[in-house]
Amino acid sequence: MERLRKMALGQPAWTAFVVALISRLMVVAGSQVTHRWPLIPDEMSYVELAVLANDGRINDFCCGGYGPALYSSTKLFLWQIHGLVALFGTRMWILQLPAVLFGAVGAFVVSRIAGRFVSAKWALFAGLVMAFLPSAVLHSSTVLRESLIWALVVGAAWLVIAWTEGSGLGRLVICSAGLLLAVVGLGLLRDQTAVLVAWSLVPVALFVRSQRRERLGLVVVLLVIGPWVTASGPAGLLLLDNSFARLGTIRAWMSGEAESAFVSFEKSTSSVPEASSVPEASSVPEASSVPEASSVPAYDGRQSAGAGAMAMAQRETTEVVKDGRSLTVVGGNLLVDNSIVANLKTMPNGLAAFYLRPFLWEATAEQSLKLRLASVENILWLLLYGFALFGIRPLWRLHPALLVFVASYFLSVGLGASVTHGNLGTAFRHRLQILWVVVLLAVIGGEYLWTRRQAQRLHRVGPDLLP
């Protein structure tokens, strides 16, 4: 046992990798043995789209145009699923393996980053939190893109450390190229996250004094090219322009049929005819309009488009004027205000939903088991937040440039979520994008508190030990 402990502390990052890999493989095996696939309804959409793409029938996915749009907006993940379907068919345990691997890689990188600032046991603890947090395990044991997004974001954080510590131009260029690849990769998975990561590098470049001019020049190139390559426009301005005018509409789509919706809209007294346009994949909710896992039939390769995708694509809109206000009609009867004032009013509730909810008492009256489980896990999140607060000052002393990146990313992701999310389920899932931030700061804060407590204890008993 002592030998095992020494091995784990000797290589905390690799220990976290192995533990994370085993825990996720156990979930995959359990889902196959108990025939509980899909664990999350969105898995079905990705598998169906990959099957149709392999058959050359991508336009048969739901409504013509939506299949190619969804494939294009998530292609870095769907390329892998498409390739596995072509090689092995629809063997679900094989299709789950990429997410498993990326989840384990994320735990490894977080533990390795933590090891730069804390002792081996606290670095191991950071990796084990990433390995065992229930929602992280679930979302990285399924046919979903989430764990690949986490891996790319923490990889970008690791590059930020090297990027800000390097003194040579060659190292700056190499790290900048790596960051560009991370941004492009994220843009092929979730474009808004790619844009936020790219913009989070700007304050870092402004903060670091050494070679500031070269670093700023490289950041400008990265910021312009990265989102542009993935169709978000230079610096993501096209994405912002397309989405800013319909943030309320996105919230309506996200909340329409969700059990955990936390936004509400005025309803029209009469049905309003809809436009014939199909929403873009980037603005379509991921999980809010799909049926519960228990109601999803077993997968059949002959099956047409998933019910979830059909329901989302049918969320068409039109414009009406009521009491002098221009409103958007969503779902035939929801009147949505897309004005700046309306969006600002949603931010406090949206921030609370993303960072803090669901609270334990909110789930007592709910029928959803998933919401109950999320509220229990949320206690762990709140504890981590508490320790993370104590990690801010030590990280500022140890590596201020990393803290600037961490803070910029943490806040920008939350602000973006506050004006786009409409249900707690999706907000809770997307919160996992900041788990590495919270865990990193929490272990730094935890070691700081432990060290301070030990020092105070020695100070109290010290005089008694004197002759």
C-alpha positions as CSV (number, residue, x, y, z in Angstrom):
1,M,0.0,0.0,0.0
2,E,2.8,2.4,0.9
3,R,4.5,1.5,-2.4
4,L,1.3,2.3,-4.3
5,R,1.0,5.6,-2.5
6,K,4.6,6.5,-3.4
7,M,4.0,5.7,-7.0
8,A,0.8,7.8,-7.1
9,L,2.6,10.8,-5.5
10,G,5.6,10.3,-7.7
11,Q,3.6,10.7,-10.9
12,P,0.3,12.5,-9.9
13,A,-0.6,13.5,-13.4
14,W,-0.3,10.0,-14.8
15,T,-2.1,8.6,-11.8
16,A,-5.0,11.0,-12.5
17,F,-5.0,9.9,-16.1
18,V,-5.2,6.2,-15.3
19,V,-7.9,6.7,-12.7
20,A,-9.9,8.9,-15.0
21,L,-9.6,6.4,-17.8
22,I,-10.7,3.4,-15.6
23,S,-13.6,5.3,-14.1
24,R,-15.0,6.2,-17.5
25,L,-14.4,2.8,-19.0
26,M,-16.4,1.4,-16.1
27,V,-19.3,3.7,-17.1
28,V,-19.0,2.6,-20.7
29,A,-19.1,-1.0,-19.7
30,G,-22.0,-0.5,-17.4
31,S,-24.0,1.2,-20.1
32,Q,-23.4,-1.7,-22.4
33,V,-24.2,-4.4,-19.9
34,T,-27.4,-2.7,-18.7
35,H,-28.4,-1.6,-22.2
36,R,-28.8,1.9,-21.0
37,W,-27.6,3.7,-24.1
38,P,-28.0,6.6,-24.7
39,L,-27.0,7.9,-21.3
40,I,-27.7,11.4,-22.7
41,P,-30.3,12.0,-25.5
42,D,-27.9,14.1,-27.6
43,E,-25.7,11.1,-28.2
44,M,-28.3,9.8,-30.6
45,S,-28.2,12.9,-32.8
46,Y,-24.4,12.6,-33.3
47,V,-24.6,8.9,-34.0
48,E,-27.4,9.3,-36.5
49,L,-25.7,12.1,-38.3
50,A,-22.5,10.1,-38.5
51,V,-24.4,7.1,-40.0
52,L,-26.1,9.3,-42.5
53,A,-22.8,11.0,-43.4
54,N,-21.2,7.6,-43.9
55,D,-24.1,6.7,-46.3
56,G,-23.8,10.0,-48.2
57,R,-27.2,11.0,-47.0
58,I,-26.3,13.9,-44.6
59,N,-29.2,16.0,-46.0
60,D,-31.7,13.4,-44.7
61,F,-30.9,14.4,-41.2
62,C,-34.0,16.2,-40.0
63,C,-34.6,19.2,-42.3
64,G,-32.5,19.7,-45.4
65,G,-29.6,22.0,-44.5
66,Y,-29.6,21.3,-40.8
67,G,-27.5,18.1,-41.1
68,P,-24.6,19.8,-42.9
69,A,-24.8,22.8,-40.6
70,L,-24.6,20.6,-37.5
71,Y,-21.8,18.5,-39.0
72,S,-19.9,21.7,-39.9
73,S,-20.3,23.3,-36.5
74,T,-19.0,20.1,-34.6
75,K,-16.8,18.6,-37.3
76,L,-13.7,18.0,-35.2
77,F,-15.7,15.6,-33.1
78,L,-18.0,14.3,-35.8
79,W,-15.0,13.4,-38.0
80,Q,-13.9,11.0,-35.3
81,I,-17.4,9.4,-34.9
82,H,-17.9,9.3,-38.7
83,G,-14.5,7.5,-39.1
84,L,-15.3,5.0,-36.3
85,V,-18.8,4.3,-37.9
86,A,-17.1,3.7,-41.2
87,L,-14.6,1.3,-39.7
88,F,-16.6,-0.5,-37.0
89,G,-20.3,0.3,-37.6
90,T,-22.5,1.5,-34.8
91,R,-20.8,-0.4,-31.9
92,M,-21.6,2.1,-29.2
93,W,-18.9,1.3,-26.8
94,I,-16.3,2.0,-29.5
95,L,-18.0,5.4,-30.3
96,Q,-17.8,6.3,-26.6
97,L,-14.0,5.8,-26.5
98,P,-12.9,9.1,-27.9
99,A,-14.7,11.1,-25.2
100,V,-13.3,8.7,-22.6
101,L,-9.8,9.4,-23.8
102,F,-10.2,13.1,-23.9
103,G,-11.7,13.2,-20.4
104,A,-8.6,11.3,-19.1
105,V,-6.3,13.7,-21.0
106,G,-8.1,16.7,-19.4
107,A,-7.5,15.2,-15.9
108,F,-3.8,14.6,-16.8
109,V,-3.2,18.2,-18.0
110,V,-5.0,19.8,-15.0
111,S,-3.0,17.7,-12.6
112,R,0.2,18.7,-14.5
113,I,-0.6,22.4,-14.4
114,A,-1.5,22.2,-10.6
115,G,1.9,20.5,-10.1
116,R,3.6,23.7,-11.1
117,F,2.2,25.5,-8.1
118,V,1.4,22.9,-5.4
119,S,2.9,19.8,-3.9
120,A,2.4,16.3,-5.4
121,K,-0.5,15.3,-3.1
122,W,-2.5,18.5,-4.0
123,A,-1.7,18.0,-7.7
124,L,-3.0,14.5,-7.4
125,F,-6.1,15.7,-5.7
126,A,-6.7,18.1,-8.6
127,G,-6.5,15.3,-11.0
128,L,-8.8,13.0,-8.9
129,V,-11.5,15.7,-8.8
130,M,-11.4,15.9,-12.5
131,A,-11.4,12.1,-12.6
132,F,-14.3,11.5,-10.3
133,L,-16.7,14.4,-10.4
134,P,-19.9,12.7,-11.4
135,S,-21.1,15.1,-14.1
136,A,-17.6,15.2,-15.6
137,V,-17.5,11.4,-15.7
138,L,-20.9,11.2,-17.3
139,H,-20.3,13.7,-20.0
140,S,-16.9,12.2,-20.9
141,S,-18.2,8.7,-21.1
142,T,-20.8,9.4,-23.8
143,V,-20.8,10.2,-27.5
144,L,-20.5,14.0,-26.9
145,R,-18.0,16.6,-27.8
146,E,-17.7,18.0,-24.2
147,S,-14.5,16.3,-23.1
148,L,-12.7,17.3,-26.2
149,I,-13.6,20.9,-25.6
150,W,-12.2,20.6,-22.0
151,A,-9.0,19.0,-23.2
152,L,-8.4,21.8,-25.7
153,V,-9.1,24.5,-23.2
154,V,-6.8,23.1,-20.6
155,G,-4.2,22.5,-23.3
156,A,-4.5,26.2,-24.1
157,A,-4.0,27.1,-20.5
158,W,-0.8,25.0,-20.4
159,L,0.4,26.8,-23.5
160,V,-0.3,30.2,-21.9
161,I,2.1,29.3,-19.1
162,A,4.9,28.5,-21.6
163,W,3.9,31.5,-23.8
164,T,4.3,34.0,-20.9
165,E,7.4,32.4,-19.5
166,G,9.4,32.2,-22.7
167,S,12.0,34.8,-23.5
168,G,12.9,33.9,-27.0
169,L,10.9,34.9,-30.1
170,G,11.0,31.3,-31.4
171,R,9.3,30.0,-28.3
172,L,6.7,32.7,-28.5
173,V,5.9,31.8,-32.1
174,I,5.7,28.1,-31.4
175,C,3.4,28.6,-28.4
176,S,1.3,31.1,-30.4
177,A,1.0,28.5,-33.2
178,G,-0.2,25.9,-30.6
179,L,-2.7,28.4,-29.2
180,L,-4.0,29.1,-32.7
181,L,-4.5,25.4,-33.3
182,A,-6.4,25.2,-30.0
183,V,-8.7,28.1,-31.0
184,V,-9.3,26.6,-34.4
185,G,-10.0,23.2,-32.9
186,L,-12.5,24.8,-30.4
187,G,-14.1,26.6,-33.3
188,L,-14.8,23.3,-35.0
189,L,-16.5,22.1,-31.8
190,R,-18.2,25.1,-30.1
191,D,-17.5,28.4,-31.9
192,Q,-18.5,30.7,-29.0
193,T,-15.9,29.0,-26.7
194,A,-13.2,29.4,-29.3
195,V,-13.9,33.2,-29.5
196,L,-13.9,33.5,-25.7
197,V,-10.6,31.7,-25.4
198,A,-9.0,33.9,-28.2
199,W,-10.2,37.1,-26.5
200,S,-9.0,35.9,-23.1
201,L,-5.4,36.0,-24.5
202,V,-5.6,39.7,-25.2
203,P,-5.4,40.9,-21.5
204,V,-2.6,38.4,-21.0
205,A,-0.6,39.9,-23.8
206,L,-1.2,43.4,-22.5
207,F,-0.2,42.4,-19.0
208,V,3.2,40.6,-19.6
209,R,5.9,43.2,-20.0
210,S,8.6,41.2,-21.6
211,Q,8.4,41.3,-25.4
212,R,5.0,42.9,-25.2
213,R,5.1,44.2,-28.7
214,E,5.9,40.8,-30.3
215,R,3.3,39.1,-28.1
216,L,0.6,41.6,-28.9
217,G,1.3,41.2,-32.6
218,L,1.0,37.4,-32.4
219,V,-2.2,37.7,-30.4
220,V,-3.7,40.0,-33.0
221,V,-2.9,37.4,-35.7
222,L,-4.3,34.6,-33.6
223,L,-7.4,36.6,-32.8
224,V,-8.1,37.5,-36.4
225,I,-7.2,34.2,-38.1
226,G,-8.4,31.6,-35.5
227,P,-12.2,32.5,-35.5
228,W,-12.1,33.5,-39.2
229,V,-10.9,30.0,-40.2
230,T,-13.9,28.5,-38.5
231,A,-16.5,30.9,-40.0
232,S,-16.9,33.1,-37.0
233,G,-15.4,36.0,-38.7
234,P,-12.2,38.0,-37.8
235,A,-12.0,38.1,-34.0
236,G,-15.4,36.4,-33.9
237,L,-17.2,39.5,-34.9
238,L,-19.5,37.7,-37.4
239,L,-20.6,35.3,-34.7
240,L,-21.3,38.2,-32.3
241,D,-23.2,40.1,-35.0
242,N,-25.3,37.2,-35.9
243,S,-26.2,36.1,-32.4
244,F,-26.4,39.5,-30.5
245,A,-29.7,40.5,-32.2
246,R,-31.4,37.2,-31.2
247,L,-30.1,36.4,-27.7
248,G,-33.7,36.3,-26.4
249,T,-34.7,33.9,-29.2
250,I,-31.9,31.6,-28.3
251,R,-33.0,31.6,-24.7
252,A,-36.5,30.8,-25.8
253,W,-35.3,27.8,-27.8
254,M,-33.2,26.7,-24.9
255,S,-36.1,26.8,-22.4
256,G,-39.1,25.9,-24.5
257,E,-39.6,22.3,-23.5
258,A,-37.0,21.9,-20.7
259,E,-38.1,20.7,-17.3
260,S,-35.5,23.0,-15.7
261,A,-36.3,26.2,-17.6
262,F,-35.5,29.3,-15.6
263,V,-36.7,32.0,-18.0
264,S,-40.3,32.7,-19.1
265,F,-41.8,34.6,-21.9
266,E,-45.1,36.3,-22.7
267,K,-47.5,34.2,-24.7
268,S,-49.5,35.3,-27.7
269,T,-53.2,34.8,-27.4
270,S,-53.4,33.6,-31.0
271,S,-51.1,31.4,-33.1
272,V,-48.7,33.3,-35.3
273,P,-47.6,31.8,-38.6
274,E,-43.9,31.0,-38.7
275,A,-41.1,31.8,-41.1
276,S,-39.7,28.9,-43.1
277,S,-36.1,29.3,-42.1
278,V,-34.2,26.7,-40.3
279,P,-32.0,27.8,-37.3
280,E,-28.3,27.5,-37.5
281,A,-26.6,24.7,-35.6
282,S,-24.6,27.2,-33.5
283,S,-27.8,28.7,-32.1
284,V,-29.7,25.6,-31.5
285,P,-30.0,24.2,-27.9
286,E,-28.2,21.0,-27.2
287,A,-30.4,19.2,-24.7
288,S,-33.3,21.4,-23.8
289,S,-35.7,20.0,-26.4
290,V,-34.8,16.4,-26.6
291,P,-36.8,13.7,-24.8
292,E,-35.6,12.1,-21.6
293,A,-33.3,9.2,-21.9
294,S,-35.9,6.8,-20.8
295,S,-38.2,7.7,-23.7
296,V,-35.5,7.3,-26.4
297,P,-35.8,4.1,-28.4
298,A,-32.8,1.8,-28.8
299,Y,-30.7,3.0,-31.7
300,D,-31.5,1.7,-35.2
301,G,-29.3,2.7,-38.1
302,R,-32.3,2.8,-40.4
303,Q,-33.9,5.4,-38.1
304,S,-34.5,8.8,-39.6
305,A,-33.7,12.1,-37.9
306,G,-33.9,12.2,-34.2
307,A,-36.9,13.6,-32.5
308,G,-34.8,16.1,-30.7
309,A,-33.3,17.5,-33.9
310,M,-36.7,17.7,-35.5
311,A,-38.2,19.6,-32.6
312,M,-35.3,22.0,-32.6
313,A,-35.3,22.7,-36.3
314,Q,-39.1,23.4,-36.2
315,R,-38.4,26.3,-33.8
316,E,-38.9,28.9,-36.5
317,T,-39.5,32.6,-35.9
318,T,-41.2,35.7,-37.3
319,E,-41.4,39.3,-36.3
320,V,-44.5,41.1,-34.9
321,V,-45.2,44.5,-33.4
322,K,-47.1,44.7,-30.1
323,D,-47.7,47.9,-28.1
324,G,-45.0,49.7,-30.2
325,R,-42.4,47.0,-29.5
326,S,-40.8,44.7,-32.0
327,L,-41.1,41.1,-30.8
328,T,-40.0,37.8,-32.1
329,V,-42.5,34.9,-32.1
330,V,-40.9,31.6,-31.2
331,G,-42.7,28.2,-31.2
332,G,-45.9,29.8,-32.6
333,N,-46.9,31.6,-29.4
334,L,-43.9,32.8,-27.4
335,L,-43.3,36.6,-27.6
336,V,-39.6,37.3,-27.2
337,D,-38.0,40.7,-26.6
338,N,-34.5,40.8,-28.1
339,S,-33.7,44.3,-27.0
340,I,-30.5,45.2,-25.2
341,V,-32.4,46.1,-22.1
342,A,-34.2,42.8,-22.0
343,N,-30.9,40.9,-22.4
344,L,-29.3,42.9,-19.6
345,K,-32.2,42.1,-17.3
346,T,-31.6,38.4,-17.7
347,M,-27.9,38.5,-16.7
348,P,-28.3,38.2,-12.9
349,N,-30.5,35.2,-13.1
350,G,-28.4,33.7,-15.9
351,L,-25.2,34.2,-13.9
352,A,-26.7,32.5,-10.9
353,A,-28.0,29.6,-13.0
354,F,-24.6,29.1,-14.6
355,Y,-22.3,29.4,-11.6
356,L,-24.4,28.5,-8.6
357,R,-27.6,26.5,-9.3
358,P,-29.4,24.2,-8.9
359,F,-29.5,24.6,-5.1
360,L,-30.4,21.6,-3.0
361,W,-33.8,23.0,-1.9
362,E,-34.8,23.7,-5.5
363,A,-34.8,20.0,-6.3
364,T,-37.0,18.9,-3.5
365,A,-40.2,19.8,-5.4
366,E,-38.9,18.6,-8.8
367,Q,-39.7,15.2,-10.4
368,S,-36.5,15.1,-12.4
369,L,-33.9,12.7,-10.9
370,K,-31.2,14.4,-13.0
371,L,-31.9,17.7,-11.4
372,R,-31.9,16.2,-7.9
373,L,-28.5,14.6,-8.6
374,A,-27.2,17.8,-10.0
375,S,-28.3,19.7,-6.9
376,V,-26.3,17.2,-4.7
377,E,-23.2,17.6,-6.9
378,N,-23.6,21.3,-6.7
379,I,-22.7,21.2,-3.0
380,L,-19.2,20.0,-4.2
381,W,-19.1,22.9,-6.6
382,L,-19.8,25.4,-3.8
383,L,-17.1,23.9,-1.6
384,L,-14.6,24.1,-4.5
385,Y,-15.6,27.7,-5.0
386,G,-14.9,28.4,-1.4
387,F,-11.4,27.0,-1.5
388,A,-10.8,28.6,-4.9
389,L,-11.3,32.1,-3.4
390,F,-8.3,31.4,-1.2
391,G,-6.3,30.4,-4.2
392,I,-6.6,33.7,-6.1
393,R,-4.0,35.6,-4.1
394,P,-1.4,32.8,-4.1
395,L,-1.7,32.2,-7.8
396,W,-1.3,36.0,-8.4
397,R,2.1,35.7,-6.6
398,L,3.1,32.5,-8.3
399,H,2.0,33.2,-11.9
400,P,0.0,36.5,-12.4
401,A,-0.2,36.0,-16.2
402,L,-2.0,32.7,-15.8
403,L,-4.4,34.2,-13.3
404,V,-5.2,37.0,-15.8
405,F,-6.0,34.3,-18.4
406,V,-8.0,32.2,-15.9
407,A,-10.0,35.2,-14.7
408,S,-10.7,36.4,-18.2
409,Y,-11.9,33.0,-19.4
410,F,-13.9,32.3,-16.2
411,L,-15.8,35.6,-16.4
412,S,-16.3,35.7,-20.2
413,V,-17.8,32.2,-20.3
414,G,-20.2,33.1,-17.5
415,L,-21.3,36.3,-19.1
416,G,-21.9,34.6,-22.4
417,A,-23.9,31.8,-20.7
418,S,-26.0,34.3,-18.7
419,V,-27.5,35.8,-21.9
420,T,-27.9,32.6,-23.9
421,H,-28.9,29.8,-21.6
422,G,-32.6,29.1,-20.7
423,N,-32.5,25.9,-18.7
424,L,-30.5,24.6,-15.8
425,G,-29.6,21.4,-17.5
426,T,-27.6,23.0,-20.3
427,A,-26.2,25.6,-18.0
428,F,-24.9,22.9,-15.6
429,R,-23.4,20.9,-18.5
430,H,-21.6,24.0,-19.9
431,R,-20.3,24.9,-16.4
432,L,-18.0,21.9,-16.8
433,Q,-16.0,24.2,-19.2
434,I,-14.8,26.1,-16.1
435,L,-14.3,23.1,-13.8
436,W,-10.5,23.1,-14.4
437,V,-10.3,26.8,-13.3
438,V,-12.2,26.1,-10.1
439,V,-10.2,22.9,-9.4
440,L,-6.8,24.6,-10.0
441,L,-7.6,27.6,-7.8
442,A,-9.2,25.3,-5.1
443,V,-6.1,23.1,-4.7
444,I,-3.8,26.2,-4.6
445,G,-6.2,27.7,-2.0
446,G,-6.4,24.4,-0.1
447,E,-2.7,24.0,0.2
448,Y,-2.4,27.6,1.3
449,L,-4.9,27.1,4.0
450,W,-3.3,23.9,5.1
451,T,0.2,25.4,5.2
452,R,-1.1,28.4,7.2
453,R,-2.8,26.2,9.7
454,Q,0.3,24.1,10.2
455,A,2.4,27.2,10.7
456,Q,-0.1,28.6,13.2
457,R,0.0,25.3,15.1
458,L,3.8,25.2,15.2
459,H,3.8,28.8,16.4
460,R,1.4,27.9,19.3
461,V,3.4,24.9,20.5
462,G,6.8,26.3,19.8
463,P,7.4,28.0,23.2
464,D,6.6,24.8,25.0
465,L,9.4,23.0,23.1
466,L,12.0,25.4,24.2
467,P,14.4,24.3,27.1
